[in-house]
């Protein structure tokens, strides 16, 4: 399956801005500058549009698929300060949840590994990183906020899950990067997010803009996790 970062789909009109793959079915979202999302089925080399999502009022910067155990869920982040979680319902895509709490552009979203439940991390130019967590008990989304990066948060990345004797172990951790030249590591303990102490060593002299998975962001933040595993865990 070809990577869609620089590909053009038929009837699309503009290049896609982000298109991560879902393992639940062969669909790729393509984001347009007009705030819409198009979902494509590329099974067996075909390129068939199966969804056209309208909800953002400006460019969409990032999309993220949830693990298929939670169904067909897609999160989108936009310049309009919104995070939208979409759900496929009997062949139609509907808004399952909208968060408009951020005060500036939302630059990145990423669902957590499925072992941590249905959680979504969001980075915004308002300097905050928020985590939306779904509670199956009452069907509600709850929001946690970290004052993460002065000047704006650009990217988020969840730590890989560690296993011991086939059982997940260790704390839930999240790496964030921002315009303050820093990468920060956050740990989730007792339902509270706290920055790791001592703080991750500063190594940047300028802020690094967001890049799609498989490019700078993956190499940068996953490299951070490699250092954390060696130095901390």
Secondary structure, 3 states (H helix, E strand, C coil): CCCCCCCCCCCCCCCCCCCCECCCCCEEEEECCCCEEEEEECHHHCCEEEEEEECCCCCEEEEEECCHHHCCEEEEEECCCCEEEEEEECCEEEEEEEECCCCCCEEEEEECCHHHCCEEEEEECCCEEEEEEEECCCCEEEEEEEECCCCCEEEEEECCCEEECCEEECCEEEEEEECCCCEEEEEEECCEEEECCCCCCCCCCCCCCCCCCCCHHHHHHHHHHHHHHHHCC
